[in-house]
Amino acid sequence: TTTAPTMLSGSVKDNVLPQAATAMVNFRLHPRDSSESVMAHVQRLVEPFGVEVAIAPGNLASEASPLSPTDTPAWRTLQALAHWTGDGAPIAPGLVVGATDARHFRELTNASYRFLPMIASPAEIAGFHGTDEHLSVANMGRMVEGYARLIMAFDD
């Protein structure tokens, strides 16, 4: 599970003591953890300091997506597409350290594969969800062709 303090607030000026402080902390859950276990862990950590912990209004605790199987026709199709995309690169299962839309499909399937048919440079990877987020023109073209190939592969 990853932890990212994304918003911190306290005093309105550098020379004024704050009457209260707040922190928004984003957790991306590992499949072995639950929102309940993470919340309990955080509460144990901050309890000695008198800090209150709550899920922010309007936010929902979302459980990690289940691990998707790698012994299915869908996985083998993605392997072939990855081989094409990466000019022979192997495909290996891994965990996505970000929240994706896969959580919205849990009721429909036990397998959600996050796959981008592209070869991202270190600069592109560093820019994901950051300042000046962008893709190269070559990767945009590779993704268009890759998704077209994926759709055609499942059009049987």
Rosetta constraint file for C-alpha pairs under 8 A:
AtomPair CA 1 CA 27 HARMONIC 6.63 0.50
AtomPair CA 1 CA 28 HARMONIC 5.49 0.50
AtomPair CA 1 CA 29 HARMONIC 4.41 0.50
AtomPair CA 1 CA 30 HARMONIC 4.59 0.50
AtomPair CA 1 CA 33 HARMONIC 7.17 0.50
AtomPair CA 2 CA 27 HARMONIC 5.52 0.50
AtomPair CA 2 CA 28 HARMONIC 5.19 0.50
AtomPair CA 2 CA 29 HARMONIC 6.65 0.50
AtomPair CA 2 CA 30 HARMONIC 7.79 0.50
AtomPair CA 2 CA 97 HARMONIC 7.46 0.50
AtomPair CA 3 CA 25 HARMONIC 6.79 0.50
AtomPair CA 3 CA 26 HARMONIC 5.86 0.50
AtomPair CA 3 CA 27 HARMONIC 4.76 0.50
AtomPair CA 3 CA 28 HARMONIC 6.82 0.50
AtomPair CA 4 CA 25 HARMONIC 5.54 0.50
AtomPair CA 4 CA 26 HARMONIC 5.04 0.50
AtomPair CA 4 CA 27 HARMONIC 6.41 0.50
AtomPair CA 5 CA 23 HARMONIC 6.87 0.50
AtomPair CA 5 CA 24 HARMONIC 5.90 0.50
AtomPair CA 5 CA 25 HARMONIC 4.14 0.50
AtomPair CA 5 CA 26 HARMONIC 6.13 0.50
AtomPair CA 6 CA 23 HARMONIC 7.61 0.50
AtomPair CA 6 CA 24 HARMONIC 5.76 0.50
AtomPair CA 6 CA 25 HARMONIC 5.72 0.50
AtomPair CA 6 CA 26 HARMONIC 6.71 0.50
AtomPair CA 7 CA 23 HARMONIC 5.61 0.50
AtomPair CA 7 CA 24 HARMONIC 4.94 0.50
AtomPair CA 7 CA 25 HARMONIC 7.12 0.50
AtomPair CA 8 CA 21 HARMONIC 7.56 0.50
AtomPair CA 8 CA 22 HARMONIC 5.87 0.50
AtomPair CA 8 CA 23 HARMONIC 4.45 0.50
AtomPair CA 8 CA 24 HARMONIC 6.41 0.50
AtomPair CA 9 CA 21 HARMONIC 5.63 0.50
AtomPair CA 9 CA 22 HARMONIC 5.35 0.50
AtomPair CA 9 CA 23 HARMONIC 6.46 0.50
AtomPair CA 10 CA 18 HARMONIC 5.26 0.50
AtomPair CA 10 CA 19 HARMONIC 7.50 0.50
AtomPair CA 10 CA 20 HARMONIC 6.00 0.50
AtomPair CA 10 CA 21 HARMONIC 4.26 0.50
AtomPair CA 10 CA 22 HARMONIC 6.51 0.50
AtomPair CA 11 CA 16 HARMONIC 6.09 0.50
AtomPair CA 11 CA 17 HARMONIC 6.00 0.50
AtomPair CA 11 CA 18 HARMONIC 4.20 0.50
AtomPair CA 11 CA 19 HARMONIC 7.35 0.50
AtomPair CA 11 CA 20 HARMONIC 7.76 0.50
AtomPair CA 11 CA 21 HARMONIC 7.55 0.50
AtomPair CA 12 CA 16 HARMONIC 7.06 0.50
AtomPair CA 12 CA 18 HARMONIC 7.49 0.50
AtomPair CA 24 CA 56 HARMONIC 7.89 0.50
AtomPair CA 28 CA 64 HARMONIC 7.56 0.50
AtomPair CA 28 CA 97 HARMONIC 6.52 0.50
AtomPair CA 28 CA 98 HARMONIC 6.15 0.50
AtomPair CA 28 CA 99 HARMONIC 6.50 0.50
AtomPair CA 29 CA 33 HARMONIC 6.10 0.50
AtomPair CA 29 CA 34 HARMONIC 6.88 0.50
AtomPair CA 29 CA 35 HARMONIC 7.32 0.50
AtomPair CA 29 CA 63 HARMONIC 6.72 0.50
AtomPair CA 29 CA 64 HARMONIC 5.24 0.50
AtomPair CA 30 CA 34 HARMONIC 7.93 0.50
AtomPair CA 30 CA 64 HARMONIC 6.11 0.50
AtomPair CA 31 CA 63 HARMONIC 7.91 0.50
AtomPair CA 31 CA 64 HARMONIC 5.16 0.50
AtomPair CA 31 CA 65 HARMONIC 6.62 0.50
AtomPair CA 31 CA 66 HARMONIC 6.25 0.50
AtomPair CA 31 CA 67 HARMONIC 7.18 0.50
AtomPair CA 33 CA 37 HARMONIC 6.38 0.50
AtomPair CA 33 CA 38 HARMONIC 6.91 0.50
AtomPair CA 33 CA 64 HARMONIC 7.67 0.50
AtomPair CA 34 CA 38 HARMONIC 6.24 0.50
AtomPair CA 34 CA 63 HARMONIC 5.94 0.50
AtomPair CA 34 CA 64 HARMONIC 7.28 0.50
AtomPair CA 35 CA 39 HARMONIC 6.04 0.50
AtomPair CA 35 CA 61 HARMONIC 6.10 0.50
AtomPair CA 35 CA 62 HARMONIC 6.84 0.50
AtomPair CA 35 CA 63 HARMONIC 6.02 0.50
AtomPair CA 36 CA 40 HARMONIC 6.17 0.50
AtomPair CA 37 CA 41 HARMONIC 6.13 0.50
AtomPair CA 38 CA 42 HARMONIC 6.21 0.50
AtomPair CA 39 CA 43 HARMONIC 6.13 0.50
AtomPair CA 39 CA 53 HARMONIC 7.91 0.50
AtomPair CA 40 CA 44 HARMONIC 6.21 0.50
AtomPair CA 41 CA 45 HARMONIC 6.34 0.50
AtomPair CA 42 CA 46 HARMONIC 6.31 0.50
AtomPair CA 42 CA 53 HARMONIC 7.70 0.50
AtomPair CA 43 CA 47 HARMONIC 5.69 0.50
AtomPair CA 43 CA 52 HARMONIC 7.69 0.50
AtomPair CA 43 CA 53 HARMONIC 6.38 0.50
AtomPair CA 44 CA 48 HARMONIC 7.86 0.50
AtomPair CA 46 CA 50 HARMONIC 6.76 0.50
AtomPair CA 46 CA 51 HARMONIC 5.59 0.50
AtomPair CA 46 CA 52 HARMONIC 7.76 0.50
AtomPair CA 47 CA 51 HARMONIC 5.95 0.50
AtomPair CA 47 CA 52 HARMONIC 7.63 0.50
AtomPair CA 55 CA 59 HARMONIC 6.67 0.50
AtomPair CA 55 CA 60 HARMONIC 7.34 0.50
AtomPair CA 55 CA 61 HARMONIC 7.36 0.50
AtomPair CA 62 CA 103 HARMONIC 7.50 0.50
AtomPair CA 63 CA 103 HARMONIC 7.74 0.50
AtomPair CA 64 CA 103 HARMONIC 7.37 0.50
AtomPair CA 65 CA 102 HARMONIC 6.91 0.50
AtomPair CA 65 CA 103 HARMONIC 5.82 0.50
AtomPair CA 65 CA 106 HARMONIC 7.17 0.50
AtomPair CA 66 CA 110 HARMONIC 7.02 0.50
AtomPair CA 66 CA 111 HARMONIC 7.64 0.50
AtomPair CA 67 CA 111 HARMONIC 7.29 0.50
AtomPair CA 68 CA 110 HARMONIC 6.50 0.50
AtomPair CA 68 CA 111 HARMONIC 4.43 0.50
AtomPair CA 68 CA 112 HARMONIC 6.15 0.50
AtomPair CA 68 CA 113 HARMONIC 6.98 0.50
AtomPair CA 69 CA 75 HARMONIC 7.68 0.50
AtomPair CA 69 CA 111 HARMONIC 6.53 0.50
AtomPair CA 70 CA 75 HARMONIC 5.56 0.50
AtomPair CA 70 CA 76 HARMONIC 7.82 0.50
AtomPair CA 70 CA 93 HARMONIC 7.52 0.50
AtomPair CA 71 CA 75 HARMONIC 6.63 0.50
AtomPair CA 71 CA 76 HARMONIC 7.56 0.50
AtomPair CA 72 CA 76 HARMONIC 6.44 0.50
AtomPair CA 73 CA 77 HARMONIC 6.16 0.50
AtomPair CA 74 CA 78 HARMONIC 6.34 0.50
AtomPair CA 75 CA 79 HARMONIC 6.17 0.50
AtomPair CA 76 CA 80 HARMONIC 6.35 0.50
AtomPair CA 77 CA 81 HARMONIC 6.32 0.50
AtomPair CA 77 CA 150 HARMONIC 7.77 0.50
AtomPair CA 77 CA 153 HARMONIC 7.26 0.50
AtomPair CA 78 CA 82 HARMONIC 5.96 0.50
AtomPair CA 78 CA 115 HARMONIC 7.92 0.50
AtomPair CA 78 CA 150 HARMONIC 7.76 0.50
AtomPair CA 79 CA 83 HARMONIC 6.12 0.50
AtomPair CA 79 CA 90 HARMONIC 7.36 0.50
AtomPair CA 79 CA 91 HARMONIC 5.74 0.50
AtomPair CA 80 CA 84 HARMONIC 6.40 0.50
AtomPair CA 81 CA 85 HARMONIC 6.03 0.50
AtomPair CA 81 CA 117 HARMONIC 7.43 0.50
AtomPair CA 81 CA 146 HARMONIC 7.07 0.50
AtomPair CA 81 CA 149 HARMONIC 7.62 0.50
AtomPair CA 81 CA 150 HARMONIC 7.15 0.50
AtomPair CA 82 CA 86 HARMONIC 5.79 0.50
AtomPair CA 82 CA 88 HARMONIC 7.64 0.50
AtomPair CA 82 CA 89 HARMONIC 6.72 0.50
AtomPair CA 82 CA 90 HARMONIC 7.02 0.50
AtomPair CA 82 CA 91 HARMONIC 6.25 0.50
AtomPair CA 82 CA 117 HARMONIC 6.64 0.50
AtomPair CA 83 CA 87 HARMONIC 5.82 0.50
AtomPair CA 83 CA 88 HARMONIC 4.42 0.50
AtomPair CA 83 CA 89 HARMONIC 5.20 0.50
AtomPair CA 83 CA 90 HARMONIC 6.17 0.50
AtomPair CA 83 CA 91 HARMONIC 7.38 0.50
AtomPair CA 84 CA 88 HARMONIC 6.21 0.50
AtomPair CA 84 CA 89 HARMONIC 7.92 0.50
AtomPair CA 85 CA 89 HARMONIC 7.73 0.50
AtomPair CA 85 CA 117 HARMONIC 5.63 0.50
AtomPair CA 85 CA 118 HARMONIC 6.21 0.50
AtomPair CA 85 CA 119 HARMONIC 7.32 0.50
AtomPair CA 85 CA 142 HARMONIC 7.30 0.50
AtomPair CA 85 CA 146 HARMONIC 7.09 0.50
AtomPair CA 86 CA 90 HARMONIC 7.84 0.50
AtomPair CA 86 CA 118 HARMONIC 7.40 0.50
AtomPair CA 86 CA 119 HARMONIC 6.53 0.50
AtomPair CA 96 CA 114 HARMONIC 7.76 0.50
AtomPair CA 99 CA 103 HARMONIC 7.89 0.50
AtomPair CA 101 CA 105 HARMONIC 7.42 0.50
AtomPair CA 102 CA 106 HARMONIC 6.92 0.50
AtomPair CA 102 CA 112 HARMONIC 5.99 0.50
AtomPair CA 102 CA 114 HARMONIC 7.96 0.50
AtomPair CA 105 CA 109 HARMONIC 6.40 0.50
AtomPair CA 105 CA 112 HARMONIC 7.69 0.50
AtomPair CA 106 CA 110 HARMONIC 6.40 0.50
AtomPair CA 116 CA 143 HARMONIC 6.85 0.50
AtomPair CA 117 CA 142 HARMONIC 6.46 0.50
AtomPair CA 117 CA 143 HARMONIC 5.05 0.50
AtomPair CA 117 CA 146 HARMONIC 5.42 0.50
AtomPair CA 117 CA 147 HARMONIC 7.21 0.50
AtomPair CA 118 CA 139 HARMONIC 5.36 0.50
AtomPair CA 118 CA 140 HARMONIC 7.81 0.50
AtomPair CA 118 CA 142 HARMONIC 5.92 0.50
AtomPair CA 118 CA 143 HARMONIC 5.86 0.50
AtomPair CA 119 CA 139 HARMONIC 6.67 0.50
AtomPair CA 120 CA 124 HARMONIC 5.72 0.50
AtomPair CA 120 CA 125 HARMONIC 6.17 0.50
AtomPair CA 120 CA 139 HARMONIC 7.36 0.50
AtomPair CA 121 CA 125 HARMONIC 6.29 0.50
AtomPair CA 122 CA 126 HARMONIC 6.08 0.50
AtomPair CA 123 CA 127 HARMONIC 6.26 0.50
AtomPair CA 124 CA 128 HARMONIC 6.59 0.50
AtomPair CA 124 CA 133 HARMONIC 7.40 0.50
AtomPair CA 124 CA 134 HARMONIC 6.76 0.50
AtomPair CA 124 CA 135 HARMONIC 6.41 0.50
AtomPair CA 126 CA 130 HARMONIC 7.47 0.50
AtomPair CA 127 CA 131 HARMONIC 6.39 0.50
AtomPair CA 127 CA 132 HARMONIC 6.67 0.50
AtomPair CA 127 CA 133 HARMONIC 4.90 0.50
AtomPair CA 127 CA 134 HARMONIC 7.10 0.50
AtomPair CA 128 CA 133 HARMONIC 5.68 0.50
AtomPair CA 128 CA 134 HARMONIC 7.70 0.50
AtomPair CA 129 CA 133 HARMONIC 6.21 0.50
AtomPair CA 135 CA 139 HARMONIC 6.24 0.50
AtomPair CA 135 CA 140 HARMONIC 6.46 0.50
AtomPair CA 136 CA 140 HARMONIC 6.32 0.50
AtomPair CA 137 CA 141 HARMONIC 6.27 0.50
AtomPair CA 138 CA 142 HARMONIC 6.13 0.50
AtomPair CA 139 CA 143 HARMONIC 6.00 0.50
AtomPair CA 140 CA 144 HARMONIC 6.29 0.50
AtomPair CA 141 CA 145 HARMONIC 6.24 0.50
AtomPair CA 142 CA 146 HARMONIC 5.80 0.50
AtomPair CA 143 CA 147 HARMONIC 5.95 0.50
AtomPair CA 144 CA 148 HARMONIC 6.21 0.50
AtomPair CA 145 CA 149 HARMONIC 6.18 0.50
AtomPair CA 146 CA 150 HARMONIC 6.18 0.50
AtomPair CA 147 CA 151 HARMONIC 6.13 0.50
AtomPair CA 148 CA 152 HARMONIC 6.22 0.50
AtomPair CA 149 CA 153 HARMONIC 6.05 0.50
AtomPair CA 150 CA 154 HARMONIC 6.51 0.50
AtomPair CA 151 CA 155 HARMONIC 6.24 0.50
AtomPair CA 152 CA 156 HARMONIC 7.86 0.50
